[in-house]
Amino acid sequence: MSRLNFHHLHYFWAVAREGNLTRAAAHLHVSQSALSAQIRQLEDQLGQPLFARVGRSLQLTEAGQLALGYADSIFASGNELMALLREGRREERQVLRIGAVATLSRNFQENFLQPLLGRDDVELALHSGNLLELLARLRVHTLDLILSNQRVHASTDNPWRCQRIARQPVSLVGKPRPGGKAFRFPQDLETTPLLLPGRDNDIRAGFDLMCEQRGIRYRLRAEVDDMALMRLLARDSDSIALLPSVVVQDELRSGRLVEHGVVPDLYENFYAITVRRHFEPPLIQALLQRPEAAVLGGLVGEAT
């Protein structure tokens, strides 16, 4: 097998980072045609297309995304080597690459990462996508960890380690009701517009099953897959949202939203997915050992 041409890899890396062939060529002081030729040679060597042309722009393919992750690590290590040999010291800066399922609560992600956000010796690379895409990157070690609300199971071909790091009851959340009127569960579900997760969501499936078993009817206003959008709609409309309270933790603390009730026996589970390694990064070990209340933002009402 031929050795990887790092000169070609550097050209690919520059284009991927710039997101534009013209700007990358100007930065590298080469012609666009020469730059394109170098990248084509790298694609021929790897046996995979790295870019797809969409209109006038270039987008990374799945293989290109994987290659970019490796290139980032390779050139960061090269810069570190230069600094070590020139200055006689090594900058102890750790890079942690974390993926999160796109529909996962942004508040939960921030709470999980909170211990690292003020550290000058840690660089975070945060990625969002669907679970299958993220698992493909975890398999080839371009991610160190995935945050998900879906459990995955290990097999001979899939050496995943899936650890539940938090569990929170699901609540009905909305604006305070006029006159401080209490929300009656389940009677008011039939007349109050609801914001619910999409039908493929485990929370939605559990809620619909409960309603079916109890003969409960509800009034649907919107199905929303994105928790960040659900938060905005709950805050800016007269609807009540079905979600774990971590999603709206700031609004609950300020009183802009209130928890009208906790749905019986319905929970959101949060998982950290890693791949089996001989040497686990210490930063990940520390994050996974945090108490559940800290990961959920220390909201009133303990998760069980």
C-alpha positions, -999 to +999 in steps of 0.1 A: +000+000+000+014+034-010+022+059+017-002+089+023+010+120+006+009+146+033+014+175+008-019+165-009-035+160+025-025+196+035-041+210+003-073+190+010-072+203+046-069+239+035-099+237+011-120+219+037-112+245+064-119+274+040-149+258+024-140+274-009-115+264-036-107+300-047-099+313-012-078+282-004-058+286-036-051+323-028-040+314+007-017+287-005-004+308-034-012+282-060-036+281-090-071+266-086-063+241-113-032+229-095-050+227-062-079+207-078-053+183-094-036+177-060-069+169-043-079+146-072-047+127-067-054+123-030-090+111-038-075+085-062-051+073-036-078+070-009-103+055-034-130+078-022-144+112-032-138+138-005-159+167-019-193+168-036-202+199-057-236+214-047-244+243-070-213+265-068-201+253-034-181+223-023-194+201+005-175+173+023-187+138+016-188+113+045-153+102+036-142+138+035-156+144+070-136+115+083-105+127+065-108+162+079-109+148+114-077+129+109-061+159+091-069+182+120-052+158+144-022+153+121-015+190+116-021+199+152+005+173+162+029+188+136+025+223+151+030+209+186+062+191+174+075+224+159+068+243+191+085+216+212+117+215+191+119+253+186+110+264+221+120+234+242+085+231+257+053+213+250+019+230+253-002+206+273-034+212+254-059+183+252-084+181+224-118+164+231-141+156+202-177+152+211-207+145+189-244+150+199-276+138+184-291+169+166-324+167+185-307+166+220-313+194+244-287+221+240-290+229+278-281+193+286-251+194+263-238+226+279-244+212+314-224+181+305-195+201+292-196+228+319-164+216+338-143+221+306-157+254+293-133+276+314-102+255+310-074+270+288-057+236+285-087+220+268-099+224+232-134+212+224-145+201+189-183+198+190-203+181+162-240+175+156-257+149+134-279+119+134-269+089+155-257+066+126-234+093+112-219+100+146-214+063+153-195+059+120-171+087+132-168+072+167-158+038+151-128+053+134-119+075+164-126+109+149-150+113+178-142+105+214-178+104+228-214+108+216-242+123+237-276+107+228-311+101+241-311+068+223-295+036+237-272+016+215-262-020+221-228-035+216-221-065+194-191-083+179-189-058+151-200-028+172-178-023+203-199+004+218-200+013+255-233+030+263-237+045+297-268+062+310-256+094+326-289+110+336-326+103+337-353+129+341-391+128+344-410+143+315-431+174+323-458+195+308-444+230+307-458+263+296-465+299+305-482+306+339-519+303+336-541+335+340-551+341+376-528+314+388-553+287+377-539+252+382-536+228+353-557+197+358-541+165+345-554+148+325-587+168+321-572+199+306-552+180+279-584+179+257-587+217+256-551+229+259-530+230+227-499+207+230-465+207+216-453+171+213-421+155+200-424+137+166-440+102+165-406+085+162-395+099+196-396+076+226-412+103+248-440+107+223-445+069+220-447+066+258-471+095+260-494+082+233-494+047+249-504+062+283-532+083+267-545+052+248-545+030+279-563+057+300-587+068+273-572+103+274-578+127+244-555+156+237-554+186+215-523+187+193-509+220+182-476+209+166-451+180+164-416+193+170-385+171+167-360+198+177-359+205+214-345+240+209-375+249+187-398+233+212-384+256+239-390+287+218-426+277+209-434+270+246-420+304+256-437+324+228-471+308+224-500+297+246-492+260+241-479+235+266-449+214+257-441+179+267-404+177+275-378+171+302-374+202+323-337+205+315-347+218+280-362+249+296-342+252+328-334+289+323-371+298+317-382+278+347-357+295+370-368+330+357-405+321+361-412+328+324-423+292+321-437+269+348-440+231+352-477+224+351-472+187+360-450+157+357-463+129+335-465+096+354-439+069+346-425+088+316-388+096+315-361+109+292-328+090+293-295+106+284-266+084+273-229+088+267-216+064+240-179+056+237-160+029+219-139+003+238-103+014+241-072+003+260-067+039+271-097+060+279-090+098+278-089+111+314-112+140+305-139+116+295-135+096+326-140+127+347-171+138+328-187+104+331-182+104+369-202+136+375-234+134+396-266+132+377-279+164+393-249+184+380-255+170+345-291+181+346-282+216+358-292+212+394-329+218+388-353+216+417-368+181+419-344+153+417-344+129+387-348+093+396 
